[in-house]
Amino acid sequence: MALAFDVSSCVRATSKFSECTKCVDICPVSTIEFVDNIPAFTPSACIECGGCVGVCPTESFSLSDFSVLNFFFESMEKHQHKFSCRVDIPCLSMLSVEELISFALASKEQIVLDTQSCNYCGGDSNKLRHQLETNIEEANFILSAFSDKEILVKAFDEKEEYCKKDIDIRDRRSFFSLKGVVKSKKEFDEAVLEDELKEFALDMDTIARIKDKKIPNRRKLLFSLLKREDRPKVYEILAEDDISFTSQKFIDESCTNCQICYRICPTGALSSDLKFSVINFDAMMCVKCHLCHDVCEPNSIQLQSGFEIKEFFEPTQRTLATFNVERCNECGNYFTYKGGIKECFRCKIEEEEAMELHANAKKREF
């Protein structure tokens, strides 16, 4: 397997104001770093745990030969409900909260996760263990709001020797121990490339793909499984801090309708109409990447203190803000009208600049 990165999906590539550091924070060997605001990594240093795959809100990271989505369907087809690191999956921390909930909902038996391999994981394994424990705790908490399903944790002691052996094989920090005997110049060149920092640039093709709104596969999977669930008699409200993968928002009166938030939203959770007269929000499309908050200059977008479980079963597009939009008398374009002369911001600036140039010209005449 090899770590792959789709720069067009990364929120840091979408805006230099993004404060997302999840991939760097989770990496147990600190191979991921930021170069010109975008993640970069050295392939040979990567231990292929997939921790970054699990925490990335927009699924920018992936492992070349392992798909969590395929793993889910294959496991359900085999009626498998017990999973171990390095036996069934590179690392259980690859499974996001959404995916853990999906496994629990789809399985007829309780999901059991083996944490034995955490004792032998390379690098700072505490990061991966902590993330896994946090994900399980959150998944169980959310499940308890509408289901009797629960994810259990158990160490399978009989696999201890396998785990020890496997981690020795996967120690990628030693260049020559990984590659063994290099038989050709081509193999040598490829090996050397893996020891170099892999950087990602924003070329025209990448910029074009950034504009595409994408719903992560894990969200599509969860949403499809929730449709099969019986609706609870009473919908609970969870504290905002208790749910990490989606949110509900409101917009205060400081909003200027600059349009940046819904233009930059990677999934289309925030949107508007053809006249840009409203800001709509769909919680089931939100991945809580925080990008809209990072780019909002007046800090108008706020998180609600609670998340309504009802959104899981009755998703609703809500209107967060409404604006009076009129046509500019000068250019004819629509703009947010707040009274006075019907003149858009651009035309007003052009008029002020023209008046200033005219005044300066008169001063020179005298």
N, C-alpha and C positions, 0 to 999 in steps of 0.2 A: 504494500500500500504506500501511497505518497500523499502528502498534504496538498490540497489544491485550494486556490483562492480566487473568487470571482469579484474583482475590484468594483464592477458596476453595481453590485448589490450592497456594498459596504456603505454605511451611513457616513463614515468619515470621508469617503470619496465624494459623497453628495454635497457635503458642506464642510468648510474648514472650521466652522463653529461647533461641530459635533464634539461632545465630550465623552463619547463612548470609549471605554478602555477594557471591555470585558475579555477580549481575546488575549491581551497582554497580561491581565490580572490572573487568568486561569492557567497559563502555560507553566508547567512544572519545571521546565528546564530553561525558561526565559529566552527562548529562541525567537519569539515574536517581538518586534519592536516597531516603532513608528518612524518612517522616513518620509519627510515632506507631508506629514499628517496622515499617511496611509500605512496600513500594516505591511511589514516585510518580514521575511524569515529565512533562515538557513536550512535547507532541506536535510542535510546530513545530521544536524543537531536535533531534529524533530524525533521524538520517540513514538509518534503516531498514536497517541492516546485518544485523540479526538475531543479533548476537553473544549477546545475552541469551537468545534463543530456544535457542541451542545449549548454553549452560552450565546453564540452569535444570534441576535434577534432576527436577522434577515437571511440567515443561512448562507452567508458568504463563503464560509469554510466548508470543506468536505474532504473525505478520504477517497482516493481514486477507486479502490476496490471494495468499498463498504458503504452501502446506502442504508440508513436507518429505516427509510420507508420500505425498502425491499425486505429488510430484516423483520420488520413488523408483520408483513403479510406472510412471509415464509414461516415465522414462528406460530402465527395463528392457524396456518394450514396444518402444521404438525401438532397442534394443540399443546405447544410448549408453554410452560408457565414459570419455569425456573431458569434463571440466567446468571452466568458467571463472567467476570472480566477475563479476557484473554482466552476464553474457551468458546463463548458464544458471540462476544462483542469485544472490540479492542479495549474499551473501558466503559463502565456503566455511566460515567459522567457525561458520555455522549448523549444520553437520553435526557431531553429537556423535560420540564414539568408537564408540558402539553403532551409529550409522547408517553410519559409515565401514566398519565391519566387515560390516554387512549388505550394503552396496554391493559390497564385495569378494567376498563369498560368493555373491551372486546373479548377478554378471556372469561371462560366459564369457571375457572378456578382462580384462587388468589395468586397474584403475581408474587414470586419470591426472588429476591435479589441476593446474590452471594457477594459478600464484601471481602472475602479472604485475600484476594489478590492485592487489595489496598496495602497489605503489609509488605509487599515486595515490589511495589511500583517504583520506577526510577524518578530521579529528580526530587522536587518538593512535592511528594505525593499527598501531603496534607491539604494542598489546594484542591486536588481532585476529590479527595475523601470529603472535605467540607462541602464542596459543591454538590456532590452526590447526596449527602445527608440532608442538605438544605432543600434540594429538589424533591426528595422523598417526603420530607415533612410537609412541604407546601402542597404536593400532590394529594397526600392523605387528608390534609385539612380541607382542600377544595372538594374532594370526593365526599367527605362527611356532610357537606351541605346539601347533597341531593342523592347520595347513593350509600349502600352498605358495603361497597367494595373497599378494600384496603391493600396497600402494598406492604409486604413483609420483608424483613431483612434477616438473613441467616448466613453464617459462615459454613461452607461445605468443606469440612476438614480433610475429607478424602482426596481433595484436589490440591492440597498444599504443596506436595513435591512437584506437581506439574507447573504450578504457578512460579515456584522458585526457578525451575529450569527455563521457563518461557521468558522470564524477565532477563536472564542472561543472554539469550538469543537476540532479544530486542534492544539491547543496549547500543543505541545509535550514536552515542557521543564519541565513541572511538572509531575513527575513520577507517583504518585498515582492518580492524576486527569485523567491521560490517561488510566490507567489500571482499575480504579474503584475497586470493591471488588474482590480480588483474591480468587477463589473458590477451588483451589487444589494446591498441592506442584508443580506439573508440570507447571501450569500456573505461579506460583511464580518464579520458576527457569528460565522460559523463559523471564519473566519480568526483572529479575536481569541481565540476559545476555544482554538485550537491553541497560542497563545502563553501560555496560563495553565497553571499546575501542575495536573496531573490527579491527584487524591488518591482513595484507595479506603477505604471504611468497612466495618466489620464489622457489617452489619445482620443481622436474624434469618434472612433467606433465605441469606445467605452462611455464617452459622454452621451452618445445617442442612446445606449442601452440603459443608462442611469434614468432616463426619462420614462422608461417602461415601469408601470406599477406592477409589483409582484406580491402575491400572497404566499407566504412560506408553506411548504408541503405539510409541515407539522400542524399548521392551523387548519388547513383543509381537512386533514385526517381527523382532528379533534371535532371539528364542526359536523362532519358527516356521521361520526359516532354519537354525538349528542342528540342528533335528530332521531336516533333509534331508542333513546332513553325515555322512560316515563317521566312526565313532568312532576316535580314535587308539589305537594299541596300548598306549601308555603315557601316563597322565595326568600332566601336569606340575603343579607347585605354583609359583605366582607370588608374589613378595613383595607384601605388602599395599599398599605405596606405588606399585606398578607398575600397579594397576588402580583407576580413579577412579570407576567407575559402579556398582559393587556390592561386597559384602564378605561375610566370614564372621565370626561373633561368638561370644563366650562370656560367661557371667555368673558372677561370683565370689560368694563366700559372704556378701558384705555386702548382697545384695539383700533388700529387705523385702517384696517382692510388693505394692508400692503400686499396681500395675496401670497406671501412667501410660504406660509405654513402648509397650505394645501398643494402648492406647486412642488414642494420639496418632500412631502410625505412619501416614503418609499412603497407603501402598500395601497394608497388611495383611501385610507381611513378618513382623512380630512378631504373634503371636496367642496365645490361650489357649483353655481349654475352658469349659464352662458353669459349672463350680465355681471357675474361676480358680485351678486347682491346678497349672498348668504354664505355662511360657513357651516357645512354639515359634518357630522361625525358618526362613524360606525364603529362601535367598540369591538365587534368581532373581527374587524380588519386591523385593529391597532395591535402592534407588537411591543409597545412600550419602549421604543428605542430612544425616546426623549428628544429626537431631532427637532420636532416642531417647537419644543420649549427652548432648545439651545439657540435657535435662529430668531426667536421672537424678541425684537429689540425692546418693546415696552413691557415685556413679560406679562402679556395679556392672557396667555393660555395657562390654565391651572388644572391640577388634578383634583377630582372629587375626593372627599375624605373616605367614601365608601364605594365599593363595586357591587352592583346588583346582579346576583346569580341569574336573575330573569333574562339577562342578555344572552346567556348560553342557550336558552330555549326559545326565546322570542326576540331575536336581534332586531334592533330598531335604529334606523338612521335618524339622528336627532339634529335639529337646527340649533347651533350654539350662538350664532350671531346673525342679525339681519341689518342690511344697510339700505339707505335711500340712494339709489343709483340713477343718475341723469346723464344726458348727452351734453358734452361740452359745446358751448356756442361757437368756439373757435375751430376746433379740430374734428368735432363730431364723435369723438370716442366717449365711451361710458366711463364715469368716475364716481367716487363716493361723494355725494353732495351733502354739505352741512350748512347750507343757507348762503344768502348773498348772491353775487354774480355767478352764473353757471359757467364756471371756467375751471378746467382741470388743473392739477398741480403742475404739469409740464408747461402748459400754456401760460400759467401765471408766472413761472420762473422766466420763460422767454420774454414775456412782456416787461418784467422788472429789469432784465438785462438790457433790453432795447431802450428803456427809459433812462437807464444809467449811462449807456453809451451816448444817447442824445444829449444828456446833461453835460457829460464830459466834452463833447464836441462844442457846445455853446461856450463853455469856459475857455476853450482854446481860441475862440473867435475874439474874445476880449483880451 
